[in-house]
Amino acid sequence: MYLEEECLPLSGIQHIAFCPRQFALIHIECQWLENALTFDGRTMHDSTDDPFSYEARGTVLITRAVPLVSTKLGIYGVADVVEFRKCDFGGVSLEGREGLWRPYPVEYKRGRPKQDDRDAVQVCAQAMCLEEMLGVRVDEGALFYGKTRRRQVVKIGAELRARVEYLAGEMHRLYDGGVTPPPHKTAACESCSLAEVCLPGIASRRSSKGYLGVSTLEEPRK
C-alpha cells in the first residue's frame, strides 16, 4: 500500500509499457516534447475532459474526466470516460438513480489499435482503480481510436492485471531510485516524441568515434 503522496501518474503505465526510458524521461527527468501525434492526442482528450459533462442514454450513464486513485498500485489519474451500465447484480448504487450500475472505463486514443499492450494496460489500470474506489468488480473496458472511430473491447483478465501490477512496481522502482534506463533503439522510436532527447541512435554506435563519424589513421608501428 502506498500513501497518496507517494502515488505516481496513471498515464505512466502506458509510457513504461511502451518504453521504460520514455517513462523515466517524462516522469523522473520531466522531459516532454510535443509532436504531431501527441498534439492530436491531447486535442482529442481535451474534448473529453469536461468534469461537468453527464449524459444518460437509456440504461447507460456517461461521466467524463473521472478522478481515479489506487493506493494498492500507487497510481492516480483521470479516466476520459466512465460509463455506468445498469445491471441486476454486482454493481454500485448511484445517488438519484434506482438500481445497480456497473462501471465501464473507456479510454480515447487518437490513432489505431496497437500490436502491443500499452493501451490495454492503461484501461486495466483504470478498471483496477475503480474496483478499489467503489468496491465492485470490473471485468471489461474499452479503447476508442480516433482513426478507426471504433471501440476495441479490453477484457480485464488475470494476465493483464498481473502485467499492470508488475508495471506499477517498475514505475515506483525507477522513480524511487531516480533511474533512467539507457537507450535501446527499436522501430517504435520513430514515433516517439522524445527521440531528440533520448537519442536512441547513440546506443547502436559501437564507439564515440562512430557516433561522431570520425575516421582516424592508425599510428605506424615502430
C-alpha positions in Angstrom: 0.0 0.0 0.0 1.2 3.5 -0.9 0.4 6.8 0.7 -1.5 9.1 -1.6 1.5 11.5 -1.7 3.6 8.6 -3.0 1.3 7.8 -5.9 2.5 8.3 -9.5 0.5 9.4 -12.6 -1.6 6.5 -14.0 -0.5 7.6 -17.5 3.0 6.3 -16.7 1.6 2.8 -17.0 1.3 3.3 -20.8 4.7 5.1 -21.0 6.6 2.3 -19.2 4.8 -0.4 -21.2 5.9 1.4 -24.4 9.5 2.1 -23.2 11.0 2.3 -19.6 13.4 5.0 -20.8 10.4 7.1 -22.0 8.7 6.7 -18.6 11.9 7.9 -16.9 12.5 10.9 -19.2 8.9 12.1 -18.7 8.2 11.3 -15.0 11.7 11.5 -13.5 13.5 14.0 -15.6 10.4 16.0 -16.5 11.2 16.0 -20.2 8.5 16.5 -22.8 8.4 17.4 -26.5 5.3 17.8 -28.5 5.0 16.3 -32.0 2.1 15.9 -34.3 1.0 12.6 -32.7 1.0 14.0 -29.2 -0.7 17.2 -30.3 -3.6 15.3 -31.9 -3.9 13.0 -28.9 -4.0 16.0 -26.5 -6.6 17.7 -28.6 -8.7 14.6 -28.6 -8.5 14.2 -24.9 -9.5 17.9 -24.4 -12.8 17.1 -25.9 -13.5 14.5 -23.2 -12.1 16.5 -20.2 -15.2 18.1 -19.1 -15.8 17.1 -15.5 -19.3 18.6 -15.5 -20.4 16.6 -18.5 -23.1 14.0 -17.6 -25.2 12.2 -20.1 -27.8 9.5 -19.9 -28.5 7.1 -22.8 -31.2 4.6 -21.8 -29.6 2.2 -19.3 -26.1 3.8 -19.7 -24.9 6.9 -17.7 -21.9 8.6 -19.2 -19.5 10.5 -17.0 -16.3 12.3 -18.1 -13.0 13.3 -16.6 -13.4 10.9 -13.6 -10.7 11.2 -10.9 -9.0 7.8 -10.1 -6.7 6.5 -7.4 -5.3 3.2 -6.3 -3.2 3.1 -3.1 -2.5 -0.6 -3.8 -0.9 0.1 -7.1 0.3 3.6 -6.1 -1.2 5.5 -9.0 -3.6 8.3 -9.6 -5.1 9.9 -12.7 -8.3 10.8 -14.6 -10.4 8.5 -16.8 -11.6 10.0 -20.1 -15.0 8.4 -19.8 -16.6 6.0 -17.3 -19.9 4.6 -18.3 -22.2 3.2 -15.6 -24.3 0.4 -17.1 -27.4 -0.8 -15.3 -27.2 -4.3 -14.0 -29.1 -6.8 -11.8 -26.2 -7.6 -9.5 -22.5 -6.8 -8.9 -22.9 -3.1 -9.4 -23.0 0.1 -7.2 -25.8 2.4 -6.2 -25.8 5.9 -7.6 -27.3 8.9 -5.9 -30.7 9.8 -7.5 -30.7 6.6 -9.6 -32.6 3.4 -9.0 -31.0 0.0 -9.2 -27.4 -1.1 -9.5 -24.8 0.2 -12.0 -21.5 -1.4 -13.2 -18.6 0.9 -14.1 -17.1 0.6 -17.6 -13.9 2.7 -18.3 -13.4 4.0 -21.9 -10.0 5.4 -22.9 -9.7 7.6 -26.0 -6.7 7.3 -28.3 -6.0 9.3 -31.5 -4.5 6.6 -33.6 -5.2 2.9 -34.4 -5.1 -0.2 -32.3 -1.5 -1.2 -31.3 0.3 -4.5 -31.7 1.4 -4.4 -28.1 -0.5 -4.0 -24.8 0.5 -0.4 -24.0 -3.1 0.9 -24.4 -4.8 -2.1 -22.8 -2.8 -1.8 -19.6 -3.9 1.8 -19.2 -7.6 0.7 -19.4 -6.9 -2.2 -17.0 -5.2 0.2 -14.5 -8.3 2.4 -14.7 -10.5 -0.6 -14.0 -8.4 -1.6 -11.0 -8.7 1.9 -9.6 -12.5 1.8 -10.0 -12.6 -1.5 -8.2 -10.6 -0.2 -5.3 -12.6 3.0 -5.1 -16.1 1.6 -5.5 -15.7 -2.0 -4.1 -17.0 -3.6 -7.3 -15.6 -6.0 -9.9 -14.8 -4.5 -13.3 -14.3 -7.2 -15.9 -14.3 -5.2 -19.1 -13.5 -1.7 -20.5 -12.8 -0.3 -24.0 -10.4 1.8 -26.1 -11.9 4.2 -28.7 -9.5 5.0 -31.5 -9.8 8.3 -33.5 -8.5 6.9 -36.8 -10.9 4.0 -37.0 -13.7 5.7 -35.0 -14.4 2.3 -33.4 -14.2 0.8 -30.0 -11.9 -2.1 -29.0 -13.1 -4.2 -26.0 -10.5 -4.8 -23.3 -11.1 -7.9 -21.1 -9.7 -7.3 -17.6 -8.3 -10.7 -17.1 -5.8 -12.2 -14.6 -2.8 -11.9 -17.0 -3.5 -8.3 -17.8 -4.0 -7.5 -14.1 -0.6 -9.1 -13.3 1.0 -7.1 -16.1 -0.3 -3.8 -14.6 0.8 -4.8 -11.1 4.3 -5.5 -12.5 4.5 -2.3 -14.5 3.3 -0.2 -11.5 6.0 -1.8 -9.4 8.6 -1.0 -12.1 7.4 2.7 -12.2 8.0 3.0 -8.4 11.3 1.2 -8.6 12.7 3.5 -11.3 11.1 6.7 -9.8 12.3 6.0 -6.2 15.8 5.1 -7.4 15.9 8.1 -9.8 16.9 5.6 -12.6 16.8 6.4 -16.3 17.5 3.3 -18.3 19.9 3.5 -21.2 18.5 4.0 -24.7 17.5 0.9 -26.7 16.7 1.6 -30.4 13.6 -0.1 -31.8 11.2 0.6 -34.7 8.9 2.3 -32.1 11.5 5.1 -31.6 10.4 6.6 -34.9 7.0 7.6 -33.4 8.4 8.7 -30.0 8.1 12.4 -29.4 11.2 12.2 -27.1 13.5 10.8 -29.7 15.5 14.1 -29.9 16.0 14.0 -26.1 16.5 10.2 -25.8 19.0 9.9 -28.8 18.4 6.2 -29.2 20.8 6.0 -32.1 23.8 6.6 -29.8 23.4 3.1 -28.3 23.6 1.5 -31.7 27.0 3.0 -32.4 30.0 0.9 -31.5 32.1 3.8 -30.3 32.2 7.5 -29.8 34.2 7.8 -33.0 31.5 6.0 -34.8 28.9 8.4 -33.4 30.9 11.4 -34.4 31.6 10.0 -37.8 35.3 10.4 -37.3 37.8 8.1 -39.0 41.4 8.1 -37.9 44.6 6.6 -39.3 46.4 4.0 -37.2 49.7 5.1 -35.8 52.5 3.5 -37.8 54.2 0.6 -35.9 57.7 1.3 -34.8 
